[in-house]
Amino acid sequence: MTETLVADRRMLEALVCPLTQTTLSYDADKQELISKAAKLAFPIRNGIPVMLVDEARPLD
């Protein structure tokens, strides 16, 4: 189990925003990857990051 969490964490850290190519922050409570540069939150559904701009939630 711990190995899976480490691998998942490394995968999330390797992802970048599809619009700005900047790093993303992980919000564990909301299960989202946050792009501060694009002001978007990309959902993680069933453990899979959805990196589509059309699926992202705008940040306030």
PyMOL Python script that loads the backbone (N, CA, C, O; Angstrom):
from pymol import cmd

cmd.read_pdbstr("""\
ATOM      1  N   MET A   1       0.834  -1.206   0.000  1.00  0.00           N
ATOM      2  CA  MET A   1       0.000   0.000   0.000  1.00  0.00           C
ATOM      3  C   MET A   1       0.869   1.257   0.000  1.00  0.00           C
ATOM      4  O   MET A   1       0.589   2.199  -0.742  1.00  0.00           O
ATOM      5  N   THR A   2       1.907   1.282   0.813  1.00  0.00           N
ATOM      6  CA  THR A   2       2.763   2.451   0.887  1.00  0.00           C
ATOM      7  C   THR A   2       3.451   2.711  -0.451  1.00  0.00           C
ATOM      8  O   THR A   2       3.593   3.864  -0.860  1.00  0.00           O
ATOM      9  N   GLU A   3       3.878   1.651  -1.136  1.00  0.00           N
ATOM     10  CA  GLU A   3       4.527   1.811  -2.431  1.00  0.00           C
ATOM     11  C   GLU A   3       3.583   2.460  -3.438  1.00  0.00           C
ATOM     12  O   GLU A   3       4.008   3.285  -4.247  1.00  0.00           O
ATOM     13  N   THR A   4       2.298   2.090  -3.391  1.00  0.00           N
ATOM     14  CA  THR A   4       1.308   2.675  -4.295  1.00  0.00           C
ATOM     15  C   THR A   4       1.163   4.163  -4.028  1.00  0.00           C
ATOM     16  O   THR A   4       1.088   4.959  -4.964  1.00  0.00           O
ATOM     17  N   LEU A   5       1.122   4.544  -2.756  1.00  0.00           N
ATOM     18  CA  LEU A   5       0.983   5.955  -2.414  1.00  0.00           C
ATOM     19  C   LEU A   5       2.192   6.752  -2.884  1.00  0.00           C
ATOM     20  O   LEU A   5       2.039   7.871  -3.373  1.00  0.00           O
ATOM     21  N   VAL A   6       3.378   6.199  -2.746  1.00  0.00           N
ATOM     22  CA  VAL A   6       4.590   6.875  -3.195  1.00  0.00           C
ATOM     23  C   VAL A   6       4.570   7.028  -4.708  1.00  0.00           C
ATOM     24  O   VAL A   6       4.899   8.095  -5.226  1.00  0.00           O
ATOM     25  N   ALA A   7       4.186   5.971  -5.424  1.00  0.00           N
ATOM     26  CA  ALA A   7       4.117   6.022  -6.882  1.00  0.00           C
ATOM     27  C   ALA A   7       3.072   7.038  -7.327  1.00  0.00           C
ATOM     28  O   ALA A   7       3.315   7.810  -8.255  1.00  0.00           O
ATOM     29  N   ASP A   8       1.921   7.045  -6.680  1.00  0.00           N
ATOM     30  CA  ASP A   8       0.874   8.006  -7.029  1.00  0.00           C
ATOM     31  C   ASP A   8       1.353   9.437  -6.806  1.00  0.00           C
ATOM     32  O   ASP A   8       1.101  10.322  -7.623  1.00  0.00           O
ATOM     33  N   ARG A   9       2.037   9.649  -5.706  1.00  0.00           N
ATOM     34  CA  ARG A   9       2.542  10.977  -5.369  1.00  0.00           C
ATOM     35  C   ARG A   9       3.556  11.439  -6.423  1.00  0.00           C
ATOM     36  O   ARG A   9       3.531  12.591  -6.856  1.00  0.00           O
ATOM     37  N   ARG A  10       4.442  10.534  -6.827  1.00  0.00           N
ATOM     38  CA  ARG A  10       5.444  10.864  -7.851  1.00  0.00           C
ATOM     39  C   ARG A  10       4.766  11.179  -9.183  1.00  0.00           C
ATOM     40  O   ARG A  10       5.185  12.092  -9.895  1.00  0.00           O
ATOM     41  N   MET A  11       3.720  10.425  -9.518  1.00  0.00           N
ATOM     42  CA  MET A  11       2.999  10.669 -10.766  1.00  0.00           C
ATOM     43  C   MET A  11       2.354  12.059 -10.727  1.00  0.00           C
ATOM     44  O   MET A  11       2.438  12.813 -11.696  1.00  0.00           O
ATOM     45  N   LEU A  12       1.718  12.388  -9.620  1.00  0.00           N
ATOM     46  CA  LEU A  12       1.062  13.682  -9.505  1.00  0.00           C
ATOM     47  C   LEU A  12       2.070  14.822  -9.598  1.00  0.00           C
ATOM     48  O   LEU A  12       1.789  15.860 -10.198  1.00  0.00           O
ATOM     49  N   GLU A  13       3.247  14.627  -9.003  1.00  0.00           N
ATOM     50  CA  GLU A  13       4.274  15.658  -9.030  1.00  0.00           C
ATOM     51  C   GLU A  13       4.840  15.851 -10.434  1.00  0.00           C
ATOM     52  O   GLU A  13       5.365  16.919 -10.749  1.00  0.00           O
ATOM     53  N   ALA A  14       4.739  14.836 -11.270  1.00  0.00           N
ATOM     54  CA  ALA A  14       5.271  14.914 -12.637  1.00  0.00           C
ATOM     55  C   ALA A  14       4.313  15.626 -13.589  1.00  0.00           C
ATOM     56  O   ALA A  14       4.731  16.080 -14.654  1.00  0.00           O
ATOM     57  N   LEU A  15       3.058  15.728 -13.230  1.00  0.00           N
ATOM     58  CA  LEU A  15       2.077  16.369 -14.114  1.00  0.00           C
ATOM     59  C   LEU A  15       2.228  17.887 -14.084  1.00  0.00           C
ATOM     60  O   LEU A  15       2.607  18.471 -13.069  1.00  0.00           O
ATOM     61  N   VAL A  16       1.926  18.502 -15.207  1.00  0.00           N
ATOM     62  CA  VAL A  16       1.926  19.961 -15.304  1.00  0.00           C
ATOM     63  C   VAL A  16       0.605  20.414 -15.918  1.00  0.00           C
ATOM     64  O   VAL A  16      -0.118  19.624 -16.527  1.00  0.00           O
ATOM     65  N   CYS A  17       0.311  21.675 -15.750  1.00  0.00           N
ATOM     66  CA  CYS A  17      -0.908  22.254 -16.312  1.00  0.00           C
ATOM     67  C   CYS A  17      -0.846  22.187 -17.836  1.00  0.00           C
ATOM     68  O   CYS A  17       0.163  22.576 -18.424  1.00  0.00           O
ATOM     69  N   PRO A  18      -1.902  21.704 -18.484  1.00  0.00           N
ATOM     70  CA  PRO A  18      -1.895  21.617 -19.941  1.00  0.00           C
ATOM     71  C   PRO A  18      -1.916  22.988 -20.629  1.00  0.00           C
ATOM     72  O   PRO A  18      -1.556  23.093 -21.802  1.00  0.00           O
ATOM     73  N   LEU A  19      -2.328  24.022 -19.921  1.00  0.00           N
ATOM     74  CA  LEU A  19      -2.360  25.370 -20.510  1.00  0.00           C
ATOM     75  C   LEU A  19      -1.049  26.125 -20.327  1.00  0.00           C
ATOM     76  O   LEU A  19      -0.521  26.719 -21.267  1.00  0.00           O
ATOM     77  N   THR A  20      -0.537  26.093 -19.103  1.00  0.00           N
ATOM     78  CA  THR A  20       0.607  26.944 -18.762  1.00  0.00           C
ATOM     79  C   THR A  20       1.924  26.183 -18.626  1.00  0.00           C
ATOM     80  O   THR A  20       2.990  26.795 -18.560  1.00  0.00           O
ATOM     81  N   GLN A  21       1.854  24.861 -18.583  1.00  0.00           N
ATOM     82  CA  GLN A  21       3.038  24.009 -18.385  1.00  0.00           C
ATOM     83  C   GLN A  21       3.714  24.261 -17.039  1.00  0.00           C
ATOM     84  O   GLN A  21       4.899  23.969 -16.878  1.00  0.00           O
ATOM     85  N   THR A  22       2.974  24.798 -16.076  1.00  0.00           N
ATOM     86  CA  THR A  22       3.513  25.032 -14.741  1.00  0.00           C
ATOM     87  C   THR A  22       3.120  23.878 -13.821  1.00  0.00           C
ATOM     88  O   THR A  22       2.223  23.096 -14.138  1.00  0.00           O
ATOM     89  N   THR A  23       3.794  23.783 -12.689  1.00  0.00           N
ATOM     90  CA  THR A  23       3.518  22.707 -11.743  1.00  0.00           C
ATOM     91  C   THR A  23       2.134  22.877 -11.119  1.00  0.00           C
ATOM     92  O   THR A  23       1.561  23.966 -11.102  1.00  0.00           O
ATOM     93  N   LEU A  24       1.626  21.770 -10.614  1.00  0.00           N
ATOM     94  CA  LEU A  24       0.304  21.739 -10.010  1.00  0.00           C
ATOM     95  C   LEU A  24       0.417  21.433  -8.522  1.00  0.00           C
ATOM     96  O   LEU A  24       1.362  20.781  -8.080  1.00  0.00           O
ATOM     97  N   SER A  25      -0.554  21.911  -7.762  1.00  0.00           N
ATOM     98  CA  SER A  25      -0.666  21.585  -6.340  1.00  0.00           C
ATOM     99  C   SER A  25      -1.752  20.531  -6.184  1.00  0.00           C
ATOM    100  O   SER A  25      -2.747  20.538  -6.910  1.00  0.00           O
ATOM    101  N   TYR A  26      -1.554  19.630  -5.238  1.00  0.00           N
ATOM    102  CA  TYR A  26      -2.533  18.561  -4.987  1.00  0.00           C
ATOM    103  C   TYR A  26      -3.388  18.927  -3.794  1.00  0.00           C
ATOM    104  O   TYR A  26      -2.868  19.174  -2.706  1.00  0.00           O
ATOM    105  N   ASP A  27      -4.696  18.965  -3.990  1.00  0.00           N
ATOM    106  CA  ASP A  27      -5.653  19.195  -2.905  1.00  0.00           C
ATOM    107  C   ASP A  27      -6.303  17.853  -2.588  1.00  0.00           C
ATOM    108  O   ASP A  27      -7.214  17.414  -3.289  1.00  0.00           O
ATOM    109  N   ALA A  28      -5.829  17.209  -1.530  1.00  0.00           N
ATOM    110  CA  ALA A  28      -6.302  15.867  -1.169  1.00  0.00           C
ATOM    111  C   ALA A  28      -7.767  15.877  -0.743  1.00  0.00           C
ATOM    112  O   ALA A  28      -8.505  14.937  -1.036  1.00  0.00           O
ATOM    113  N   ASP A  29      -8.190  16.930  -0.057  1.00  0.00           N
ATOM    114  CA  ASP A  29      -9.577  16.997   0.416  1.00  0.00           C
ATOM    115  C   ASP A  29     -10.573  17.055  -0.736  1.00  0.00           C
ATOM    116  O   ASP A  29     -11.610  16.392  -0.701  1.00  0.00           O
ATOM    117  N   LYS A  30     -10.261  17.843  -1.751  1.00  0.00           N
ATOM    118  CA  LYS A  30     -11.172  18.000  -2.891  1.00  0.00           C
ATOM    119  C   LYS A  30     -10.855  17.052  -4.040  1.00  0.00           C
ATOM    120  O   LYS A  30     -11.600  16.982  -5.018  1.00  0.00           O
ATOM    121  N   GLN A  31      -9.733  16.314  -3.918  1.00  0.00           N
ATOM    122  CA  GLN A  31      -9.290  15.415  -4.986  1.00  0.00           C
ATOM    123  C   GLN A  31      -9.167  16.177  -6.305  1.00  0.00           C
ATOM    124  O   GLN A  31      -9.786  15.838  -7.314  1.00  0.00           O
ATOM    125  N   GLU A  32      -8.334  17.227  -6.248  1.00  0.00           N
ATOM    126  CA  GLU A  32      -8.107  18.069  -7.416  1.00  0.00           C
ATOM    127  C   GLU A  32      -6.629  18.414  -7.521  1.00  0.00           C
ATOM    128  O   GLU A  32      -5.899  18.411  -6.530  1.00  0.00           O
ATOM    129  N   LEU A  33      -6.209  18.707  -8.734  1.00  0.00           N
ATOM    130  CA  LEU A  33      -4.890  19.270  -8.994  1.00  0.00           C
ATOM    131  C   LEU A  33      -5.106  20.730  -9.359  1.00  0.00           C
ATOM    132  O   LEU A  33      -5.883  21.041 -10.261  1.00  0.00           O
ATOM    133  N   ILE A  34      -4.425  21.616  -8.665  1.00  0.00           N
ATOM    134  CA  ILE A  34      -4.652  23.046  -8.791  1.00  0.00           C
ATOM    135  C   ILE A  34      -3.550  23.698  -9.624  1.00  0.00           C
ATOM    136  O   ILE A  34      -2.361  23.528  -9.354  1.00  0.00           O
ATOM    137  N   SER A  35      -3.973  24.444 -10.637  1.00  0.00           N
ATOM    138  CA  SER A  35      -3.054  25.269 -11.413  1.00  0.00           C
ATOM    139  C   SER A  35      -3.298  26.716 -10.999  1.00  0.00           C
ATOM    140  O   SER A  35      -4.291  27.327 -11.395  1.00  0.00           O
ATOM    141  N   LYS A  36      -2.384  27.252 -10.202  1.00  0.00           N
ATOM    142  CA  LYS A  36      -2.523  28.643  -9.770  1.00  0.00           C
ATOM    143  C   LYS A  36      -2.350  29.593 -10.946  1.00  0.00           C
ATOM    144  O   LYS A  36      -3.011  30.628 -11.014  1.00  0.00           O
ATOM    145  N   ALA A  37      -1.454  29.241 -11.882  1.00  0.00           N
ATOM    146  CA  ALA A  37      -1.190  30.104 -13.039  1.00  0.00           C
ATOM    147  C   ALA A  37      -2.416  30.224 -13.944  1.00  0.00           C
ATOM    148  O   ALA A  37      -2.724  31.312 -14.431  1.00  0.00           O
ATOM    149  N   ALA A  38      -3.109  29.118 -14.167  1.00  0.00           N
ATOM    150  CA  ALA A  38      -4.297  29.125 -15.033  1.00  0.00           C
ATOM    151  C   ALA A  38      -5.582  29.376 -14.256  1.00  0.00           C
ATOM    152  O   ALA A  38      -6.641  29.580 -14.848  1.00  0.00           O
ATOM    153  N   LYS A  39      -5.486  29.362 -12.927  1.00  0.00           N
ATOM    154  CA  LYS A  39      -6.646  29.523 -12.050  1.00  0.00           C
ATOM    155  C   LYS A  39      -7.714  28.473 -12.343  1.00  0.00           C
ATOM    156  O   LYS A  39      -8.900  28.773 -12.473  1.00  0.00           O
ATOM    157  N   LEU A  40      -7.234  27.205 -12.443  1.00  0.00           N
ATOM    158  CA  LEU A  40      -8.114  26.065 -12.708  1.00  0.00           C
ATOM    159  C   LEU A  40      -7.822  24.940 -11.737  1.00  0.00           C
ATOM    160  O   LEU A  40      -6.702  24.790 -11.250  1.00  0.00           O
ATOM    161  N   ALA A  41      -8.858  24.147 -11.464  1.00  0.00           N
ATOM    162  CA  ALA A  41      -8.729  22.941 -10.643  1.00  0.00           C
ATOM    163  C   ALA A  41      -9.128  21.748 -11.499  1.00  0.00           C
ATOM    164  O   ALA A  41     -10.259  21.661 -11.975  1.00  0.00           O
ATOM    165  N   PHE A  42      -8.183  20.831 -11.686  1.00  0.00           N
ATOM    166  CA  PHE A  42      -8.437  19.640 -12.493  1.00  0.00           C
ATOM    167  C   PHE A  42      -8.860  18.502 -11.566  1.00  0.00           C
ATOM    168  O   PHE A  42      -8.161  18.208 -10.597  1.00  0.00           O
ATOM    169  N   PRO A  43      -9.994  17.858 -11.849  1.00  0.00           N
ATOM    170  CA  PRO A  43     -10.492  16.804 -10.958  1.00  0.00           C
ATOM    171  C   PRO A  43      -9.670  15.519 -11.067  1.00  0.00           C
ATOM    172  O   PRO A  43      -9.051  15.226 -12.090  1.00  0.00           O
ATOM    173  N   ILE A  44      -9.694  14.769  -9.965  1.00  0.00           N
ATOM    174  CA  ILE A  44      -9.135  13.414  -9.960  1.00  0.00           C
ATOM    175  C   ILE A  44     -10.328  12.500  -9.727  1.00  0.00           C
ATOM    176  O   ILE A  44     -10.952  12.544  -8.666  1.00  0.00           O
ATOM    177  N   ARG A  45     -10.645  11.671 -10.718  1.00  0.00           N
ATOM    178  CA  ARG A  45     -11.810  10.784 -10.642  1.00  0.00           C
ATOM    179  C   ARG A  45     -11.349   9.334 -10.635  1.00  0.00           C
ATOM    180  O   ARG A  45     -10.630   8.894 -11.532  1.00  0.00           O
ATOM    181  N   ASN A  46     -11.768   8.603  -9.620  1.00  0.00           N
ATOM    182  CA  ASN A  46     -11.374   7.200  -9.480  1.00  0.00           C
ATOM    183  C   ASN A  46      -9.861   7.044  -9.524  1.00  0.00           C
ATOM    184  O   ASN A  46      -9.345   6.072 -10.075  1.00  0.00           O
ATOM    185  N   GLY A  47      -9.151   8.010  -8.938  1.00  0.00           N
ATOM    186  CA  GLY A  47      -7.701   7.953  -8.876  1.00  0.00           C
ATOM    187  C   GLY A  47      -6.992   8.399 -10.141  1.00  0.00           C
ATOM    188  O   GLY A  47      -5.767   8.315 -10.221  1.00  0.00           O
ATOM    189  N   ILE A  48      -7.741   8.871 -11.134  1.00  0.00           N
ATOM    190  CA  ILE A  48      -7.152   9.271 -12.419  1.00  0.00           C
ATOM    191  C   ILE A  48      -7.319  10.779 -12.611  1.00  0.00           C
ATOM    192  O   ILE A  48      -8.445  11.277 -12.627  1.00  0.00           O
ATOM    193  N   PRO A  49      -6.206  11.514 -12.758  1.00  0.00           N
ATOM    194  CA  PRO A  49      -6.315  12.946 -13.017  1.00  0.00           C
ATOM    195  C   PRO A  49      -6.928  13.204 -14.397  1.00  0.00           C
ATOM    196  O   PRO A  49      -6.509  12.617 -15.394  1.00  0.00           O
ATOM    197  N   VAL A  50      -7.913  14.079 -14.435  1.00  0.00           N
ATOM    198  CA  VAL A  50      -8.560  14.456 -15.693  1.00  0.00           C
ATOM    199  C   VAL A  50      -7.959  15.799 -16.093  1.00  0.00           C
ATOM    200  O   VAL A  50      -8.324  16.842 -15.549  1.00  0.00           O
ATOM    201  N   MET A  51      -7.034  15.760 -17.049  1.00  0.00           N
ATOM    202  CA  MET A  51      -6.259  16.945 -17.411  1.00  0.00           C
ATOM    203  C   MET A  51      -6.833  17.666 -18.637  1.00  0.00           C
ATOM    204  O   MET A  51      -6.087  18.197 -19.459  1.00  0.00           O
ATOM    205  N   LEU A  52      -8.137  17.677 -18.746  1.00  0.00           N
ATOM    206  CA  LEU A  52      -8.821  18.363 -19.832  1.00  0.00           C
ATOM    207  C   LEU A  52      -9.319  19.719 -19.347  1.00  0.00           C
ATOM    208  O   LEU A  52      -9.987  19.811 -18.317  1.00  0.00           O
ATOM    209  N   VAL A  53      -8.993  20.760 -20.087  1.00  0.00           N
ATOM    210  CA  VAL A  53      -9.398  22.115 -19.689  1.00  0.00           C
ATOM    211  C   VAL A  53     -10.921  22.211 -19.589  1.00  0.00           C
ATOM    212  O   VAL A  53     -11.440  22.891 -18.704  1.00  0.00           O
ATOM    213  N   ASP A  54     -11.632  21.542 -20.480  1.00  0.00           N
ATOM    214  CA  ASP A  54     -13.102  21.568 -20.458  1.00  0.00           C
ATOM    215  C   ASP A  54     -13.683  20.945 -19.193  1.00  0.00           C
ATOM    216  O   ASP A  54     -14.815  21.251 -18.820  1.00  0.00           O
ATOM    217  N   GLU A  55     -12.931  20.085 -18.535  1.00  0.00           N
ATOM    218  CA  GLU A  55     -13.392  19.415 -17.319  1.00  0.00           C
ATOM    219  C   GLU A  55     -12.931  20.140 -16.046  1.00  0.00           C
ATOM    220  O   GLU A  55     -13.369  19.804 -14.945  1.00  0.00           O
ATOM    221  N   ALA A  56     -12.057  21.122 -16.201  1.00  0.00           N
ATOM    222  CA  ALA A  56     -11.500  21.835 -15.040  1.00  0.00           C
ATOM    223  C   ALA A  56     -12.517  22.824 -14.474  1.00  0.00           C
ATOM    224  O   ALA A  56     -13.378  23.353 -15.176  1.00  0.00           O
ATOM    225  N   ARG A  57     -12.373  23.042 -13.176  1.00  0.00           N
ATOM    226  CA  ARG A  57     -13.227  23.992 -12.473  1.00  0.00           C
ATOM    227  C   ARG A  57     -12.464  25.307 -12.318  1.00  0.00           C
ATOM    228  O   ARG A  57     -11.329  25.311 -11.843  1.00  0.00           O
ATOM    229  N   PRO A  58     -13.088  26.435 -12.721  1.00  0.00           N
ATOM    230  CA  PRO A  58     -12.413  27.724 -12.521  1.00  0.00           C
ATOM    231  C   PRO A  58     -12.266  28.036 -11.035  1.00  0.00           C
ATOM    232  O   PRO A  58     -13.174  27.767 -10.249  1.00  0.00           O
ATOM    233  N   LEU A  59     -11.143  28.595 -10.654  1.00  0.00           N
ATOM    234  CA  LEU A  59     -10.930  29.017  -9.270  1.00  0.00           C
ATOM    235  C   LEU A  59     -11.385  30.443  -9.104  1.00  0.00           C
ATOM    236  O   LEU A  59     -11.324  31.242 -10.039  1.00  0.00           O
ATOM    237  N   ASP A  60     -11.838  30.758  -7.918  1.00  0.00           N
ATOM    238  CA  ASP A  60     -12.286  32.135  -7.622  1.00  0.00           C
ATOM    239  C   ASP A  60     -11.125  33.083  -7.518  1.00  0.00           C
ATOM    240  O   ASP A  60     -11.320  34.274  -7.275  1.00  0.00           O
TER     241      ASP A  60
END
""", "prot")
cmd.dss("prot")
cmd.show_as("cartoon", "prot")
cmd.util.cbc("prot")
cmd.orient("prot")
